[in-house]
Amino acid sequence: MTIPQYPPGHDLLAGKTVVVTAAAGTGIGSAVAKRCLEEGASVVISDWHERRLGEKAAELAELGKVHAIPCDVTSEEQVQRLIDDAAGHFGRIDVMINNAGLGGTASVLEMTDEQWSRVLDITLTGTFRCTRAALRQFVAQGGGGAIVNNASVIGWRAQAGQAHYAAAKAGVMALTRCSALDAAEHGTRINAVAPSIAMHPFLAKVTSDELLHELEGREAFGRAAQPWEVANVMVFLASDYASYLTGEVVSVSSQHP
């Protein structure tokens, strides 16, 4: 099926500062950073890979105000520095987009503690660390703000070899719902997207053609989403158009059972 036309920006995030983790690659993180710039935001991009981060910052700088800060979300100290430096550079932050995550394929029968812990630490606990740091910054600023987490439909649906990733993404969904209640009294909204499959070069590199074909075949549109199609929903959740949404997990999918 034909991929739809890339939509123009409409200043949905004008005047806001957005922080995006894991934004140096070719997937959803870099796509949402680009969309936020096109929607009028100043953007802080973060990633653990400093070279790729610098290259992505230079690329995105043609679209607006971009600041790059290296960060490994498994480190509480680095996460806190990310938030402090972002707020210091632009004066405040308004949106935190938690995109960092790690996948992999392994049967529970062969999965090691290290494999399990690594996926959970980056995907779930990393999201928790960033959520906590951002919330504290929002409260220090007087409240408000929005957090958007990247979950996955695999948090709802079973797939062989994905027990660690599915558990982590289901945890992100639960974290989103519960932390939204903690944040509501401060006027902060916390929501998540749950994409099914978003095609980008890294995914194609680490996934077999057979599995990709199978996953695309489950989609009503017969194709994977483009990363920017997921990013558009994240931008909506970050914007004032979603002012009454909190604790929600929005499926970005055309997948059928």
Rosetta blueprint (number, residue, H / E / L):
1 M L
2 T L
3 I L
4 P L
5 Q L
6 Y L
7 P L
8 P L
9 G L
10 H L
11 D L
12 L L
13 L L
14 A L
15 G L
16 K L
17 T E
18 V E
19 V E
20 V E
21 T L
22 A L
23 A L
24 A L
25 G L
26 T L
27 G L
28 I H
29 G H
30 S H
31 A H
32 V H
33 A H
34 K H
35 R H
36 C H
37 L H
38 E H
39 E L
40 G L
41 A L
42 S E
43 V E
44 V E
45 I E
46 S E
47 D E
48 W L
49 H L
50 E H
51 R H
52 R H
53 L H
54 G H
55 E H
56 K H
57 A H
58 A H
59 E H
60 L H
61 A L
62 E L
63 L L
64 G L
65 K L
66 V E
67 H E
68 A E
69 I E
70 P E
71 C L
72 D L
73 V L
74 T L
75 S L
76 E H
77 E H
78 Q H
79 V H
80 Q H
81 R H
82 L H
83 I H
84 D H
85 D H
86 A H
87 A H
88 G H
89 H H
90 F H
91 G L
92 R L
93 I L
94 D L
95 V E
96 M E
97 I E
98 N E
99 N L
100 A L
101 G L
102 L L
103 G L
104 G L
105 T L
106 A L
107 S L
108 V L
109 L L
110 E L
111 M L
112 T L
113 D H
114 E H
115 Q H
116 W H
117 S H
118 R H
119 V H
120 L H
121 D H
122 I H
123 T H
124 L H
125 T H
126 G H
127 T H
128 F H
129 R H
130 C H
131 T H
132 R H
133 A H
134 A H
135 L H
136 R H
137 Q H
138 F H
139 V H
140 A H
141 Q L
142 G L
143 G L
144 G L
145 G L
146 A E
147 I E
148 V E
149 N E
150 N E
151 A L
152 S L
153 V H
154 I H
155 G H
156 W L
157 R L
158 A L
159 Q L
160 A L
161 G L
162 Q L
163 A H
164 H H
165 Y H
166 A H
167 A H
168 A H
169 K H
170 A H
171 G H
172 V H
173 M H
174 A H
175 L H
176 T H
177 R H
178 C H
179 S H
180 A H
181 L H
182 D H
183 A H
184 A H
185 E L
186 H L
187 G L
188 T L
189 R E
190 I E
191 N E
192 A E
193 V E
194 A E
195 P E
196 S L
197 I L
198 A E
199 M L
200 H L
201 P H
202 F H
203 L H
204 A H
205 K H
206 V H
207 T L
208 S L
209 D H
210 E H
211 L H
212 L H
213 H H
214 E H
215 L H
216 E H
217 G H
218 R L
219 E E
220 A L
221 F L
222 G L
223 R L
224 A L
225 A E
226 Q L
227 P H
228 W H
229 E H
230 V H
231 A H
232 N H
233 V H
234 M H
235 V H
236 F H
237 L H
238 A H
239 S L
240 D H
241 Y H
242 A H
243 S L
244 Y L
245 L L
246 T L
247 G L
248 E L
249 V E
250 V E
251 S E
252 V E
253 S L
254 S L
255 Q E
256 H L
257 P L
